[in-house]
Amino acid sequence: MPRVLTVSGSVVVPIAPEEAYALIADPAGMGRWSPENEGAVVRGEEGAPYPGMVFDGRNRRGFVRWTTRCTVTAAEPGERFAFKVRAIGLRRPVVRGPIATWEYRFAAEPGGGTRVTETWTDDRRGWPDAAAWLFDHAVTSGRSFADFQRRNIAATLRRFAETCAAPAEGPRDRR
């Protein structure tokens, strides 16, 4: 069976699209919601995200930690934020190549609030399906990356929605 290369999920939050965008488009803050990401460090010029901005994401799954190098490909306030993961390594990203694309879309809902849609795309198109299957099952405890990311997306969006619904409480401890 061919592998699934794209998965998405969405949630409606009680804030405006511009507010949702501002929270999600801060690479350093993603660790507040993601089950794997622990934040990021912007390389070069900081400030509002812009296409071409590069950041290194810090990630953890169980006892394993790694770093990814990402490049912002879309930064449209209140509408869309996207980045490509183009390098990976344990302490610093040294293995280069297309890995994944992450995209967030923001749409005003009738009656108020914002629909936030998170999409993961597997950019490892050059990998044979059998090699991807073996690798994916080894690093995700027996799942495909699509199934694994579907669960991560659901967890991220649920935590994001909880934060937006109770902003006075601040980020919740997820560990």
HELIX and SHEET records of a PDB file:
HELIX    1   1 PRO A   17  ILE A   24  1                                   8    
HELIX    2   2 PRO A   27  ARG A   32  5                                   6    
HELIX    3   3 ASP A  129  VAL A  139  1                                  11    
HELIX    4   4 PHE A  145  ALA A  165  1                                  21    
HELIX    5   5 PRO A  167  GLU A  169  5                                   3    
SHEET    1   A 7 THR A   6  VAL A  13  0                                        
SHEET    2   A 7 THR A 114  ASP A 122 -1                                        
SHEET    3   A 7 VAL A  95  ALA A 108 -1                                        
SHEET    4   A 7 ARG A  80  GLY A  89 -1                                        
SHEET    5   A 7 VAL A  64  GLU A  76 -1                                        
SHEET    6   A 7 VAL A  54  ARG A  61 -1                                        
SHEET    7   A 7 ASN A  37  ARG A  43 -1                                        
END                                                                             
